Amino acid sequence: MLTNIPHILIQGGNMQVLKLIQTNEIRIRRVKWGKEDRLDIRVFFIGDDGIYHPTKRGVFIPFNMIGKLIKELQHLQRTRIISE
């Protein structure tokens, strides 16, 4: 199981937010892409206007692949490729 993940600041609905540093955060949200559900995991930054904006850094995967993504991340963590 994944542990030591950055603190979740916002939780609920279709989005969760993980704070990275003072001006960056990762937003994880479920979105519709045509008729498919997708998982969008994207880095956001605070602009000069004080509002968070999306960057190109992120992934956009079919929602039905979440289980495989979690399984692979758990494997990476078990093999210490991802530090705790």
C-alpha positions in Angstrom: 0.0 0.0 0.0 1.2 3.5 -0.8 2.3 5.4 2.3 4.0 8.8 3.0 2.1 10.5 0.2 2.1 14.3 0.5 -0.7 15.7 2.6 -4.1 15.9 0.9 -5.4 19.4 1.2 -8.7 19.1 -0.5 -10.7 15.9 -0.8 -14.1 15.2 -2.2 -16.1 15.2 -5.3 -14.0 14.5 -8.4 -10.7 16.1 -7.2 -8.0 15.7 -4.6 -5.1 18.2 -4.2 -1.6 17.3 -3.0 0.6 20.3 -1.9 4.1 20.0 -3.3 5.7 23.3 -2.4 4.4 26.8 -1.6 3.5 27.6 -5.2 2.9 24.1 -6.7 0.3 21.4 -6.2 -0.8 18.2 -7.9 -4.5 17.9 -8.7 -6.0 14.5 -9.3 -9.4 14.6 -10.8 -11.9 12.4 -12.7 -12.9 14.0 -16.0 -15.1 13.1 -19.0 -13.3 12.7 -22.3 -16.0 12.1 -24.9 -17.9 9.2 -23.5 -15.0 7.9 -21.4 -14.0 8.7 -17.8 -10.3 9.7 -17.5 -8.0 10.3 -14.6 -6.1 13.6 -14.9 -3.0 14.0 -12.6 -1.5 17.4 -13.3 0.9 19.9 -11.7 -0.6 23.3 -11.1 1.3 26.5 -10.2 0.3 29.9 -8.7 0.5 32.6 -11.4 1.2 36.3 -10.9 -2.6 36.7 -10.6 -2.6 34.5 -7.5 -4.7 31.8 -9.2 -3.6 28.2 -9.8 -3.0 27.3 -13.4 -2.3 23.9 -15.0 1.0 23.0 -16.5 1.8 20.5 -19.2 3.4 18.2 -16.6 0.9 15.5 -15.9 -0.8 12.3 -17.2 -4.2 11.7 -18.6 -5.2 8.0 -18.5 -8.4 6.0 -19.0 -10.2 5.6 -15.7 -10.3 1.8 -16.0 -6.4 1.7 -15.8 -6.3 3.2 -12.2 -5.9 -0.3 -10.7 -2.9 -1.1 -12.9 -1.4 2.3 -12.1 -1.8 1.8 -8.4 -0.4 -1.8 -8.7 2.7 -0.5 -10.6 3.3 2.4 -8.0 3.1 -0.1 -5.2 5.6 -2.4 -6.9 8.0 0.6 -7.4 7.6 1.5 -3.7 8.2 -2.1 -2.6 11.4 -2.3 -4.6 12.5 1.0 -3.2 12.6 2.7 -6.6 10.3 5.3 -5.0 11.8 6.4 -1.6 9.6 6.8 1.4 
